[in-house]
Amino acid sequence: MSHIKPHDQILRWADERPNHVFLRQIHGRRFHDYTFAEVAEQAQKMVTALARYGA
């Protein structure tokens, strides 16, 4: 049985459907949508920064 890791799935969806909404979050009285591409980009930036600091 193959288990797909969540981060692999996000990257796949960012490639296949970059502009689809991954998360809709409320800020104050307004909603903000985050697309698969935005989430993948931010996650990759965090991983890079953590790796730079040896985490």
C-alpha positions in Angstrom: 0.0 0.0 0.0 1.4 3.4 -1.0 1.1 6.3 1.3 1.4 9.8 -0.2 2.8 12.4 2.1 0.8 15.6 2.5 3.7 17.8 1.3 4.0 15.7 -1.9 0.3 16.1 -2.5 0.4 19.9 -2.0 3.3 20.2 -4.5 1.3 18.0 -7.0 -1.8 20.1 -6.7 0.2 23.3 -7.0 1.5 22.0 -10.3 -1.9 20.6 -11.5 -4.2 23.4 -10.2 -2.1 26.3 -9.0 -5.0 28.8 -8.9 -7.5 26.7 -7.1 -8.2 27.7 -3.5 -6.5 25.6 -0.9 -7.5 27.6 2.2 -10.0 30.4 2.8 -9.3 32.2 6.1 -11.0 35.1 7.7 -9.0 38.2 8.7 -11.2 40.6 10.6 -14.4 40.8 8.6 -12.9 39.7 5.3 -12.0 36.4 3.8 -8.5 35.8 2.3 -8.0 32.9 -0.2 -4.7 31.1 -0.5 -4.1 29.1 -3.6 -2.3 25.8 -3.9 0.6 27.7 -5.6 0.8 30.3 -2.9 0.8 27.7 -0.1 3.5 25.6 -1.9 5.7 28.7 -2.4 5.4 29.8 1.2 6.1 26.3 2.5 9.2 26.0 0.3 10.4 29.3 1.6 10.0 28.1 5.2 11.8 24.9 4.4 14.7 26.8 2.8 15.0 29.2 5.8 14.9 26.3 8.3 17.6 24.4 6.3 19.8 27.5 6.3 19.6 27.6 10.1 20.3 23.9 10.4 16.9 22.9 11.6 
